[in-house]
Amino acid sequence: MSTFLPLVIAWTIIALVTFPFLLRVRVPYGRHARVGWGPQVDNHWGWFWMELPALLIFPMMTLLGPRPKDLLSWMLVGLWTLHYVNRTLIFPFRLRTRGKKMPLLIVGSAVLFNATNGVINGWWLGFAAPPDRAFPDALVILGGALFLIGMGINLRADARLIALRRHGEGYQVPHGGLFERISCPNHFGEILEWSGFAIAAWSLPALSFAVWTFCNLAPRAHDHHAWYRRTFPDYPRSRKAVVPFIW
Ligand code: NDP
């Protein structure tokens, strides 16, 4: 434990240091794909392999660790599993992108991130967290609600984007719901999800995951937003990138 928390703090600082770098470098996948990033793999299977460590590691460590399985542990494992069953097993195979590839480098980095994040959170909840929290308390109710709202926003936005390719079309301007306010409601929803998870879990590892999610997704949304503005001259000027009315 004496080395675990400093390691989690160091891991969180890496996210904060990476943030300004990610604001400058467009991650080369999807609409930003370009050559020069090494070998490429099919994007459907890329998504599957990237997310698989997250789906497996956190629930297994939490449930197999010696710490008593309280209701909070079951709830957090349930929320996490709900998210990652979709992200690993459903989302990749709903994408209507034929022949699209992503760099192996991105897949490798995401595997590393998801494995580390799974181990950190799984170690905390399965082996180390103090046992004596009331359930449900205000944090659990607030965080759980935020997670579910975020997940709803994320799923709806992903579904709307995927539907844009129903007839094999290329990129279009998405409309409806939160798309009228921001370019990337899917990323906004995901940031809400893991912020809610961090509030419910009230632990440094979960906070570190929420910080990583923001530092990773806000720059992606920033790039997507700039791309929409460049690509569609009549793109609605009032839309923000990722946080309604703010950014
Ligand atoms: P995107 O919005 O870039 O793409 C999602 C899918 O929709 C892709 O198939 C994309 O095609 C298609 N698409 C997007 N915009 C349009 C458009 N305007 N017209 C037609 N098709 C479009 O999402 P990401 O790939 O960045 O992320 C996917 C999901 O994964 C999101 O829910 C995100 O929150 C989550 N995620 C979470 C991360 C985390 O750190 N927790 C990290 C990364 C993603 P194409 O691929 O051809 O662009």
Boltz pocket constraint, residues with backbone or C-beta under 6 A from the ligand:
constraints:
  - pocket:
      binder: B
      contacts: [[A, 29], [A, 30], [A, 31], [A, 95], [A, 96], [A, 97], [A, 100], [A, 154], [A, 158], [A, 161], [A, 162], [A, 164], [A, 165], [A, 169], [A, 170], [A, 171], [A, 172], [A, 173], [A, 174], [A, 186], [A, 187], [A, 190], [A, 212], [A, 213], [A, 216], [A, 217], [A, 220], [A, 224]]
      max_distance: 6.0
